[in-house]
Amino acid sequence: MARRHGTHSPGFRRPSAIIAATAAVAMLAGGCGLLNGSSPQQTAAAGTVSVEKPTIRIGIISAIDFAPVKLAEKLGYFKQEGLNVQVKVFQTGPQALPALASGDLDISLANYVSFYQAEAKKTIDAKVIADAYQGSPSAFVVLAKPSSGIKTAKDLVGKKVSVHQKGSIAELLLKATLQDNGVDPNSVSEVEVHFPDIPAALASNQIDAGVETEPFITQAEQQVGAQPAIKLITGSTADIPLSGYIATSKFAADNPKTVAAFQRAMIRAQKDAADRTMLAQVLPELTGVDKQSVSLLNLGVFPTSVDATRLQRVITLMKTSGGFTAPLQAKDLLVPTPSS
């Protein structure tokens, strides 16, 4: 400390100086630290933000959509928010919904089609708490072998086409594309084959074509020479939201700080996912794709906020192409993203 000048001895402290110093320390230790560059995440890491439920169980599937969860886990974003996560991987998204409804999961992935269908049937009462993945033209396609002769939607008439699972976003995108091109969806034979199994199903002629997403598009190209034949996210389906994270309405109401902590961690992870070098840290373990192939993947968008207008498009598409009739409003089925 610099030596004081004047009539006071070195050990003397003015009361006003003591008060000022104490106030300054308090400001730095409290919320004013945000003004000099500290983030909400750093504040949480310092233990100043508590959550109602520190340990949460999250369900995902082995797809690019949910790589940010593994990133948030690997990079410590959840821990910095006071969360200890237990991640369970399911084969399909709809399999996770009963686990969420029963309380075996606290937060689950959901393709939006399956989620809104479950809401309409009242088999689940939940809210979207974070957006996961938005489509791009090359990120969701119909794959076929070059020898199949399949190049347009009309070429699918009479063919066996996989849709991952009935009632999924994959099936809706196929139906919408067929309708957009004047093809009766009933003229195509739908077969359930999960995304990771499509390359082998094409190779064995179990199917003529398959609705596929990454990283399995690239794997199918490498393994069996399949090629994207028809783009599914274009026209009426352009930029369509594909999947998100949901929690039961009760969990969201009872644990608002926990949900907000999850949302903040995911905002960071979603931003990181736009960097392929970051994705390469988790995709091999999650999906089986090798690190070198990550640079070849056709990626969609990893949104950092939940937008009701965008999600309402899914409900509208379900009505126009999937026969959906429930009067759902996306704005009533979400928890807003906290401001950063």
Phi, psi and omega in degrees: 000138181294142180288136179282149177248150178125201188273351184273147178287160182301331183273359184278139176231128176290140177304321180296325179292321179296317180297317181296317181295318179298318179297320181296317179297318180297321180295319180292326181282341183257210186294337182294345176299336179295336183285338181255023170112349178292141182262163174304327180293320179294322177297317179296320181297330180283357176088014182273351178242125180257159176235155181288326183227096185295328180255120180235150181252125185241132177255132178223177171237170182279073180217160181302324182314322193251011174302325179301330176298316179292327176295313180299326178289312183294320185271001174082014182294322178295315180299321180294341177262009179081019184247136169251116187255145172241111186261126177244131182261126178256161179285320177224156179299312181302336178294334183279338184298316176299325179295324177291314183297327182276350181094003178287338174237152174262325180222140182223149166297162171198130165285141191297329180296310180297322180296311182292328175296317179295322177296317181296324180277355181061031174273351175208148175236100190217171179229144171285124181251345177201141175279147183249308191207139177239139185286158171224162187307324184260001185271345179217114188219168167266121179264145175205158175283145180306328182286351183286337183078006181276118180227337181227170179300323180296335180286351181274350179302127179079002183262157175269118185235127180280146182230024180067295177202141178299140181080017182256173176297328179298315180294318180297317180297321178296312181299316181297320180293319178298313179297319179299335182253018174072025181251132178290119180304332180288350179276356179250136179271109181276137180231137178275113173222125183291151186312311183294340185265357184295317178306315180292323179294324176292316182297325182268004181063024173295328176227158175270332181201164181213139173284121190223154176231171179281155006274008187284339173298308181296321178297320179294323176297317183286322189272320185233006178073018178291156181226147172298121182258324185220129176277137185254345182248081181199159181066237183293343181254006183304133176059027183291136173293139184252316188206162179203185178249135182233155173224152178298152180301323179295315180298316181297321181288322183279339187228056184298324179289324178294316179297317180296323178296316176300315181299316181296318178298319182288329176302315179296316182292323178297320177296318180297326185295342177289347179262116184296329178294330176287316178300324182296344179284337186234336184296322179303315180290322185284319188241346181091355177288143180279158185301323182296329183281345182301326181291344183265349188293144174269102188266151169269210183244142176254094183294154180249008176208159178265128182236118185296323181297318179295316182292331178297333178300325179295315179298318178299316180295323177297326179284319184281331185239349184238005178072019182285138184234351184294137182277057182280147174240122183302326183296337179274354188237038179212159172250120184304148177288132180292148178289145183284000000 
